[in-house]
Amino acid sequence: MRRLPRRFYRRDSRELGPLLLNKVLVHGARSVRLVEVEAYAGDEDPGSHAYRGLRPRNATMFGPPGHLYVYRSYGIHWCANVVCGDEGWASAVLLRGATPLTGIDEMYASRPGIGRDRDLAAGPGRLCQALGIDGSFDGTDIVDGSDGVRLYDDGTPPPDDPGVSVRIGLSPGKGDESPWRYYVRGAVGVSRSPSR
């Protein structure tokens, strides 16, 4: 597998999003194929954590590309985003769903009560739980992989015609109308069918 260089992430989140589909995210012995992502566009995007500027919670989003921005959603689930674009402009892509590839027994151990592979990483909180990614990985460099988390290209190209829909879980008027969710049609690990 080929590690993705820093320059791969130096682009707008809406350009990077579809290109992340079918890439392989690895943490230790566990790996998944990314099949669903959502783009967030900084201060021009009311759905973004960076819409109101730099805060301690979102500081990683303003940092260099090729790092993970990890935050807790609703005080319950960890969610991971790939930071992209130019440093200083908070652009990121949420990792929403993935197909398990290796280390599946470890994923089941991390997600007790789950009975099917397709449910292991279908959703951003589930994906982080399956891979053992939590808040301690905020700021992790996925290019050098110093924390054991890396993103690879295994030669499987992104789909020519990815699914596109509005993003999931945003409040009305808070970016819910932006069609910045991208997914691999029919793939195991897509969190849900688009509502519109």
VENUR-V913046 format. One line per field, one symbol per residue. phi: phi as a letter, one per 30 degrees, with the letter a starting at -180 (. if undefined). psi: psi as a letter, one per 30 degrees, with the letter a starting at -180 (. if undefined). Layout:
BEGIN
phi = ???
psi = ???
END
This chain:
BEGIN
phi = .cdddedecdaeedddeddddidccbbidcbbcdbabbcbchdcbddddcecjdbedceddddddiccccbcchibcdbcbcdbidejcdbabddcaacdcbidddddddbejdcbedcdbckdddedddcicbddcdjeddddidcicbcbccjdddddbddbaddcicdeicjdcddccbadeiddjddaddda
psi = kkkklefefilkefeeefffkglkkkjbfkllkkfklkkkhbfgjffkfgegakleegeeffallglkjklkkggekkkkkkkaakkfjjkljkjellkkelheeeeeefikfkfkeffegjkeeeeeeefhkaffgkfkjfefgfggklkljgfjllkeilkklllkgklkghgffkigkkljkgkkfkelkkf.
END
